[in-house]
Amino acid sequence: MPKIFLGLFLLSLLLTSCKNKEQEKAEENTTAVSESSVIKSDKPISRLNEESKKLVAPWGEYQKFDDLISQYQEISMNEALLNSVELSVLAQQLRDSIRVEKLNIPEVKIRLNVLYTETLRLADMSTIPTITEQLVAEENNNIIEAFSALNLKINNMSSQDQLNSEISKFVDEILEQPKTDSIGKEENP
């Protein structure tokens, strides 16, 4: 009888140790999958210059979108898909609420529409159970590129305004200088 108890005890000990090894292997596999599913964008987000930051400061929707999209530089596939609906809602709010009159032009609206469309694609991907990491990574890059294009356009507009201001000052200075003849004497008007 004691041999049977000893045998059952050893058998249960053996089965318990096998289950622990299987659980450890399963945990290692899930860790490897979660580590490999981190998506890093190919390019960094183009940021606004100081003048452009001042320009969009009153635009709260821009600030909210910028905060969330910054996380997409390096994000897990699951988080990207889970946050995709929120991202698309913020993109829609951004598109529909241009608070800066200077930015309410077709060139900016087009970029906002492209950004919104790309975020909708990612949100649609979150409903597909067999979506691949590569497709999510590509769409993530498309969203970052669309947002960068918007930022570059805003930067270009600010730079153009600054250049126009400098040219205007230069022209005003030239027009204010007294006219001189070819000898260098001031002409009488």
C-alpha positions in Angstrom: 0.0 0.0 0.0 2.8 2.5 0.8 4.3 1.8 -2.6 1.0 2.9 -4.3 0.9 6.1 -2.3 4.6 6.7 -3.1 3.9 6.0 -6.8 0.9 8.4 -6.9 2.8 11.1 -5.1 5.7 10.8 -7.6 3.3 10.8 -10.5 1.5 13.9 -9.2 4.9 15.6 -8.6 5.9 14.7 -12.2 2.7 16.0 -13.7 2.9 19.3 -11.7 6.4 19.9 -12.8 5.5 19.3 -16.5 2.6 21.8 -16.2 4.9 24.4 -14.7 7.3 23.9 -17.6 4.5 24.3 -20.1 3.3 27.4 -18.4 6.8 28.9 -18.5 7.1 28.1 -22.2 3.7 29.7 -22.9 4.7 32.8 -20.9 8.0 33.0 -22.9 6.1 32.8 -26.2 3.6 35.5 -25.2 6.5 37.7 -24.1 8.3 37.2 -27.4 5.1 38.0 -29.3 4.4 41.2 -27.3 8.0 42.3 -27.7 8.0 41.7 -31.4 4.8 43.5 -32.0 6.2 46.9 -31.1 5.7 49.2 -34.0 8.3 51.9 -34.6 7.6 54.5 -37.2 10.1 54.8 -40.1 10.4 58.6 -39.7 10.0 60.9 -36.8 7.0 63.3 -36.8 7.9 66.7 -38.3 7.4 69.2 -35.5 6.2 72.8 -35.6 8.6 75.6 -35.4 8.2 78.3 -32.8 6.1 80.7 -34.9 3.8 77.8 -35.9 3.4 76.7 -32.3 2.2 80.2 -31.5 -0.1 80.1 -34.4 -1.8 76.8 -33.3 -1.7 77.5 -29.6 -5.5 78.4 -29.4 -6.4 75.3 -31.4 -7.1 72.8 -28.6 -8.1 70.0 -30.9 -4.6 70.2 -32.5 -3.0 69.9 -29.1 -5.0 66.8 -28.2 -4.2 65.1 -31.5 -0.5 66.0 -31.2 -0.4 64.4 -27.7 -2.0 61.2 -28.8 -0.1 60.9 -32.1 3.2 61.3 -30.3 2.6 57.9 -28.7 2.4 56.3 -32.2 6.2 56.9 -32.8 6.7 53.6 -30.9 3.7 51.7 -29.9 2.6 48.1 -29.6 0.3 46.7 -32.3 -2.4 46.1 -29.7 -2.3 49.6 -28.3 -2.3 51.1 -31.8 -5.4 49.2 -32.7 -7.1 49.9 -29.3 -6.4 53.6 -29.6 -7.3 53.8 -33.3 -10.9 54.8 -32.8 -10.0 57.6 -30.4 -7.3 58.7 -32.8 -9.8 58.9 -35.7 -12.3 60.8 -33.5 -9.6 63.3 -32.6 -8.7 63.6 -36.3 -12.3 64.3 -37.2 -12.5 67.0 -34.5 -9.3 68.5 -35.8 -10.6 68.5 -39.4 -13.9 70.0 -38.4 -12.7 72.7 -36.0 -10.0 74.9 -37.7 -9.8 77.6 -35.0 -7.1 79.6 -36.7 -8.6 81.6 -39.5 -5.2 81.8 -41.3 -5.2 78.0 -41.5 -8.8 77.7 -42.9 -7.5 77.3 -46.5 -7.9 74.5 -49.0 -4.2 73.4 -48.7 -4.6 72.8 -45.0 -8.1 71.2 -45.3 -6.8 68.7 -47.8 -4.0 67.6 -45.4 -6.6 67.3 -42.6 -8.8 65.2 -44.8 -5.9 62.9 -45.7 -5.0 62.6 -42.0 -8.6 61.7 -41.1 -8.9 59.1 -43.8 -5.7 57.4 -42.7 -6.9 57.3 -39.1 -10.2 55.8 -40.3 -8.3 53.0 -42.1 -6.4 52.1 -38.9 -9.7 52.1 -37.0 -11.2 49.7 -39.6 -8.1 47.5 -39.2 -8.9 47.1 -35.5 -12.1 45.2 -36.5 -10.2 42.6 -38.6 -9.2 39.7 -36.4 -6.5 38.4 -38.8 -4.8 41.7 -39.4 -1.0 41.5 -39.7 1.6 43.5 -37.9 3.1 44.7 -41.2 -0.2 46.2 -42.3 -0.7 48.0 -39.0 2.9 49.3 -39.2 2.4 50.6 -42.7 -0.8 52.4 -41.8 0.8 53.8 -38.7 3.6 55.2 -40.9 0.9 56.7 -43.2 -0.7 58.5 -40.3 2.6 59.9 -39.1 3.5 61.0 -42.6 0.0 62.7 -43.0 0.4 64.5 -39.7 4.0 65.5 -40.7 2.7 66.9 -44.0 0.2 69.0 -42.1 2.9 70.3 -39.8 5.2 71.1 -42.7 2.5 73.1 -44.4 1.9 75.1 -41.3 5.6 75.7 -40.9 5.9 76.8 -44.5 3.0 79.2 -44.1 4.7 80.7 -41.0 8.0 81.0 -42.8 6.3 82.6 -45.8 4.7 85.2 -43.5 8.0 85.9 -41.9 9.7 86.3 -45.3 6.9 88.6 -46.5 7.2 90.7 -43.4 11.0 91.1 -43.9 10.6 92.0 -47.6 7.9 94.5 -46.7 10.3 96.1 -44.1 13.1 96.2 -46.6 10.9 97.8 -49.3 9.7 100.4 -46.8 13.3 101.2 -45.8 14.2 101.7 -49.5 11.2 103.9 -50.2 11.9 106.1 -47.2 15.5 106.8 -48.2 16.0 110.1 -49.9 16.5 109.9 -53.7 20.0 110.8 -55.0 21.1 111.7 -58.5 24.0 109.9 -60.2 26.6 112.2 -58.6 25.4 111.4 -55.1 23.6 114.7 -54.5 20.1 114.6 -53.1 17.5 115.6 -55.6 14.9 118.3 -54.8 11.4 117.1 -55.2 
